């Protein structure tokens, strides 16, 4: 799909289906007027970023330059060049795309996501920069600025059943957290909006001085990690809400899969989860887990306080320590470039202090890695079903089979965190 087609799928579905709205690269004319217009960066066919074409140069410059502390150096250099060009009034791309309305039916604009978000915020006209997402779990995200280019919020837009669920979950959790705790903060929800039957959540901007948490330094401490996901009881794994829900999802996905290899993979994941749930002994259970706690979903502000966002895969009543293991696993996957190169015992060793802090014994630690492997299989199979195959999923069946086998092997090792 082209970048424009992807955005029509995820964001502008109402525009392409409404007789008085359209998405086009044409200029406005006597019949059609621009509601939104964007630079397609770097070009129409290769666009990865859309930046607002606005009367005020500060709008486009702000969209380029906000949150410089969160981006890698090479991305900041590219954004700085775009910001300088925007301030000078120079074109940022050979191509633009617009959402337009018939001049005689301008009221149709109110049905668009950006207009709905602006109305919900009550902040006057807002502008957005957009990333073009093409993965299996793709969804539109809008970084919002006002007429001065200052950040006013961040919107995440659902467009199908899966992404609506993600957006709804994020809103529910952020409402419950209400900004977080003193040592760990979360963005507050500014608005929940329904657009064309789909969920949209708008959250407040991060502080201007946030800086990315490096992949090798400034990791969350155990105290920080459990500040928003505290241990609230001890129980057998099979008695946790998360394990029961995970088992149901695996069974439903297996029953609905037409692909034999996927069915076999899900069956092995179900079997491993069943074995884990039958283990004796109680484990620490957290109120929730973030579900995707990684260096790219966390930052520290100027005072060193941790900020965590992107709670769309959070779940309640869950085995404590999954966030810690996911962090270590994700950092290692980024380092080695593939899942097959990840040594689970090494990830477990790095996560162990966080697991022990929650009340997990060294001998129980492999259960965390094994549950995590089942979660990865279920999530990947869900994305593959949505995408109609495994091509757009970040891992394949062979890799997932290897992951399950390695996790099972950890359960039998005398010392699962040794080399």
C-alpha positions in Angstrom: 0.0 0.0 0.0 1.2 3.5 -0.7 1.7 6.0 2.2 -1.5 7.8 1.3 -3.4 4.6 1.1 -2.2 3.6 4.6 -3.3 6.9 6.1 -6.7 6.6 4.3 -7.0 3.2 5.9 -6.0 4.2 9.4 -7.1 7.9 9.7 -9.1 9.2 6.8 -11.6 6.4 6.1 -14.5 8.8 6.7 -13.0 11.2 4.1 -12.7 8.7 1.4 -16.2 7.3 1.9 -18.0 10.7 2.3 -19.4 12.3 -0.8 -18.4 15.8 0.4 -14.9 15.0 1.6 -11.8 13.7 -0.3 -8.1 13.0 0.1 -6.2 14.3 -2.8 -2.9 15.7 -4.0 -4.8 18.3 -6.1 -4.9 22.0 -5.3 -8.0 23.6 -3.8 -10.3 25.1 -6.4 -13.7 26.7 -6.8 -15.5 23.6 -5.7 -13.1 22.1 -3.1 -11.3 23.8 -0.1 -8.4 22.5 2.0 -9.2 21.4 5.5 -5.8 19.9 6.2 -2.7 19.9 4.0 0.6 18.0 4.6 4.1 17.8 3.3 4.9 14.2 2.3 8.4 13.7 3.5 10.6 12.8 1.7 8.2 12.2 -1.2 4.7 10.9 -2.1 5.9 7.4 -2.8 8.3 7.1 0.1 6.6 9.2 2.7 7.4 8.3 6.3 6.4 11.6 7.9 3.7 14.1 7.2 4.2 17.7 8.4 1.5 20.4 8.4 1.4 23.0 5.6 0.1 26.0 7.6 0.0 29.7 7.2 2.3 30.2 10.2 5.8 28.9 9.7 6.1 28.3 13.4 3.5 25.5 13.2 5.6 23.4 10.8 8.8 24.3 12.6 7.4 23.2 15.9 6.1 20.0 14.5 9.7 19.3 13.3 11.6 20.3 16.4 9.5 19.4 19.4 10.8 16.5 21.6 14.4 16.6 20.2 15.5 14.8 23.3 13.6 11.7 22.4 15.1 11.1 19.0 18.3 9.6 17.9 21.0 11.9 16.7 20.6 11.2 13.0 16.9 11.8 13.2 17.4 15.0 15.0 19.8 16.2 12.3 17.2 15.5 9.7 14.5 17.2 11.7 16.7 20.2 12.4 17.2 20.6 8.6 13.4 20.4 8.1 12.8 22.9 10.9 15.2 25.4 9.4 13.6 25.0 6.0 10.2 25.5 7.5 11.2 28.7 9.3 12.6 30.0 6.0 9.3 29.2 4.2 11.0 26.7 1.9 9.1 23.6 0.7 9.8 20.5 2.7 9.0 18.0 -0.1 8.1 18.0 -3.8 4.7 16.7 -2.8 1.7 17.5 -0.6 -1.5 15.8 0.2 -4.8 17.4 1.4 -8.0 16.5 3.0 -10.6 18.7 1.3 -14.3 19.4 1.6 -16.8 20.8 -0.9 -17.1 24.5 -0.3 -20.9 24.1 -0.2 -20.6 21.4 2.4 -17.9 22.7 4.7 -19.7 21.4 7.8 -18.6 17.8 6.8 -15.2 18.8 8.2 -16.5 18.2 11.7 -16.5 14.5 11.1 -12.7 14.3 10.6 -10.4 13.0 13.4 -8.3 16.2 13.6 -11.4 18.4 13.8 -13.0 16.2 16.4 -9.8 16.2 18.5 -9.5 20.0 18.3 -13.2 20.4 19.3 -12.7 18.1 22.3 -9.6 20.0 23.4 -11.4 23.3 23.1 -8.0 24.8 22.2 -8.9 26.4 18.9 -7.3 25.2 15.7 -4.8 22.4 16.2 -2.3 20.9 13.7 -0.7 17.5 13.5 2.4 15.7 12.3 1.8 12.1 11.3 4.0 9.1 11.1 3.2 6.5 8.4 2.8 3.1 9.9 2.8 -0.1 7.9 3.2 -2.9 10.4 0.6 -5.5 11.3 -0.5 -3.5 14.4 -0.4 -0.1 12.6 -2.5 2.8 13.8 -2.4 6.5 13.2 -0.7 8.7 15.8 -1.0 12.5 15.7 1.5 14.8 17.4 -0.5 17.9 18.0 0.7 21.5 18.0 -1.1 24.9 18.3 -0.8 27.9 16.1 2.5 28.9 17.7 4.1 25.4 17.2 3.9 24.4 20.8 3.0 20.9 21.7 -0.6 20.5 22.9 -1.1 16.8 23.0 -0.8 13.4 21.4 -3.6 11.5 19.8 -3.8 7.8 19.0 -6.5 6.7 16.6 -8.2 3.3 16.3 -9.4 2.1 12.9 -10.3 -1.6 13.4 -11.3 -4.0 16.3 -7.7 -4.6 17.3 -6.5 -1.0 17.3 -9.8 0.2 18.9 -9.0 -2.2 21.7 -5.4 -0.9 22.1 -6.7 2.7 22.3 -9.5 1.9 24.7 -7.0 0.0 27.0 -4.5 2.9 27.0 -7.3 5.3 27.9 -8.6 3.1 30.7 -5.2 2.6 32.3 -4.1 6.2 32.0 -7.3 7.3 33.6 -6.7 4.9 36.5 -3.1 6.0 36.9 -4.1 9.7 36.8 -0.6 11.0 36.1 1.3 8.3 37.9 3.2 8.5 41.2 5.7 10.9 42.6 8.7 9.1 41.2 7.2 7.8 37.9 4.8 9.8 35.8 2.4 9.1 33.0 0.7 11.5 30.6 -2.9 12.4 31.7 -5.8 11.9 29.3 -7.1 15.2 27.9 -9.9 13.7 25.9 -11.6 10.5 24.7 -13.2 10.9 21.3 -15.3 8.6 19.1 -14.7 9.3 15.4 -16.7 7.3 12.8 -17.3 4.6 15.4 -13.7 4.3 16.4 -11.8 5.1 19.6 -9.4 8.1 19.9 -7.5 9.0 23.0 -5.7 12.3 23.4 -3.0 12.6 26.1 -1.2 15.6 27.4 2.3 16.6 26.1 5.4 15.3 27.7 7.6 17.9 29.5 9.7 19.9 27.1 13.0 18.7 28.7 12.4 14.9 28.5 15.4 12.9 27.3 15.3 9.3 25.9 16.3 6.5 28.2 19.4 5.0 26.6 19.3 1.3 25.7 22.3 0.7 28.1 21.8 3.3 30.8 19.2 5.0 33.0 17.1 1.9 33.1 14.2 1.9 35.6 15.1 0.8 39.1 13.0 -1.9 40.7 11.3 0.7 42.8 10.4 2.7 39.7 9.2 -0.3 37.8 6.8 -1.4 40.5 5.6 2.1 41.4 2.8 1.9 38.8 2.5 -1.9 38.8 2.7 -2.9 42.4 2.5 -6.4 43.8 -0.9 -6.8 45.4 -1.1 -10.5 46.2 0.5 -14.0 45.9 -1.1 -16.8 44.0 -0.6 -19.8 41.7 -0.1 -18.7 38.2 -3.3 -20.4 37.1 -5.3 -18.3 39.5 -4.2 -15.0 37.9 -6.6 -13.1 35.6 -3.9 -12.7 33.0 -3.1 -16.4 32.7 -6.7 -17.3 32.4 -7.3 -14.6 29.7 -4.1 -15.6 27.9 -5.2 -19.2 27.8 -8.6 -18.2 26.3 -7.0 -16.1 23.6 -4.7 -18.9 22.6 -7.5 -21.4 22.3 -9.7 -19.0 20.3 -6.8 -18.1 18.0 -5.9 -21.8 17.5 -9.6 -22.7 16.7 -9.8 -19.8 14.2 -6.5 -20.4 12.4 -6.6 -22.0 8.9 -2.9 -22.4 8.9 -1.5 -25.7 10.2 1.9 -24.4 11.3 0.2 -21.6 13.2 -2.2 -24.0 14.8 0.6 -26.3 15.9 2.6 -23.3 17.3 -0.4 -22.1 19.3 -1.0 -25.6 20.6 2.5 -25.8 21.9 2.1 -22.4 23.6 -1.2 -23.6 25.2 0.5 -26.8 26.5 3.4 -24.8 28.0 1.0 -22.4 29.7 -1.1 -25.3 31.0 2.1 -26.9 32.5 3.1 -23.5 34.1 -0.4 -23.0 35.6 -0.2 -26.5 37.2 3.0 -25.8 39.0 2.8 -25.7 42.8 3.7 -22.7 44.8 2.6 -19.1 44.9 4.1 -16.3 42.9 3.9 -12.5 43.3 1.1 -11.0 41.3 1.1 -7.4 40.2 -2.0 -5.2 39.8 -1.1 -4.8 36.1 1.8 -4.8 33.7 2.6 -2.2 31.1 2.9 -4.8 28.4 5.5 -3.0 26.3 8.0 -1.4 28.7 11.0 -0.5 26.6 13.6 2.3 26.3 11.6 3.8 23.5 8.4 4.0 25.6 10.1 5.8 28.5 12.1 9.0 29.1 13.5 11.0 32.0 12.7 14.7 32.5 15.2 17.4 33.6 14.9 16.3 37.2 15.6 12.7 36.4 12.0 11.6 37.0 10.9 8.7 34.8 8.0 9.1 32.4 6.3 6.0 30.8 3.7 6.1 28.0 2.2 3.7 25.4 0.1 1.5 27.8 -2.1 0.0 25.0 -1.1 -3.6 25.8 -1.5 -3.3 29.6 -3.3 -6.2 31.4 -4.5 -6.6 35.0 -3.7 -9.2 37.7 -0.5 -10.5 36.2 2.6 -12.4 37.2 5.0 -9.8 38.5 8.3 -9.3 36.6 7.0 -9.6 33.1 7.8 -5.9 32.4 11.4 -6.3 33.7 11.9 -9.4 31.5 10.3 -7.7 28.4 12.6 -4.7 28.9 15.7 -6.9 28.9 14.5 -9.0 26.0 13.7 -6.0 23.9 17.1 -4.4 24.5 18.8 -7.6 23.5 16.6 -8.0 20.4 17.6 -4.5 19.4 21.3 -5.3 20.0 21.4 -8.6 18.1 18.9 -7.7 15.4 16.8 -10.9 15.6 15.0 -13.1 18.1 16.9 -16.2 17.4 20.1 -14.6 18.7 18.7 -13.8 22.1 19.9 -15.9 25.1 17.0 -16.1 27.4 19.1 -17.0 30.4 21.1 -13.8 29.9 17.9 -11.7 29.8 16.7 -13.6 32.9 20.0 -12.8 34.7 19.7 -9.1 34.0 16.0 -9.1 35.1 16.6 -11.1 38.2 17.2 -8.2 40.6 13.8 -6.8 39.6 12.1 -10.2 40.0 13.6 -10.8 43.4 12.5 -7.3 44.5 8.9 -8.4 43.7 9.3 -11.5 45.7 10.2 -14.1 43.0 12.8 -16.6 44.1 15.7 -17.5 41.9 14.2 -20.9 41.3 10.9 -19.4 40.2 12.4 -16.9 37.8 12.2 -19.2 34.7 8.4 -19.2 35.0 8.5 -15.4 34.2 10.5 -16.1 31.0 8.3 -19.0 30.0 5.0 -17.0 30.5 6.6 -14.2 28.5 7.4 -16.6 25.6 3.7 -17.6 25.5 2.6 -13.9 25.5 4.9 -13.3 22.5 3.4 -16.2 20.6 -0.1 -15.1 21.3 0.5 -11.5 20.3 2.4 -12.4 17.1 -0.3 -14.9 16.0 -3.0 -12.3 16.6 -1.1 -9.8 14.4 -0.6 -12.4 11.8 -4.3 -13.2 11.7 -5.1 -9.5 11.4 -2.5 -9.1 8.6 -3.6 -12.2 6.7 -0.2 -13.8 7.1 3.2 -13.5 8.8 4.9 -11.2 6.3 4.3 -8.0 8.3 4.9 -9.5 11.7 8.2 -8.8 13.4 8.9 -12.5 13.9 8.0 -15.8 12.2 6.8 -19.2 13.2 10.3 -20.8 13.3 11.6 -18.1 15.6 8.6 -18.5 17.9 9.0 -22.2 18.1 12.6 -21.7 19.0 11.6 -19.2 21.7 9.1 -21.7 23.3 11.7 -24.5 23.2 14.3 -22.3 24.9 11.9 -21.1 27.5 10.9 -24.7 28.3 14.5 -25.7 28.6 15.1 -22.9 31.2 12.6 -24.6 33.4 14.8 -27.7 33.7 18.2 -26.0 34.2 19.7 -26.4 37.6 20.7 -22.7 37.6 18.6 -21.0 34.9 20.4 -17.6 35.0 24.0 -19.0 34.6 25.8 -19.0 31.3 
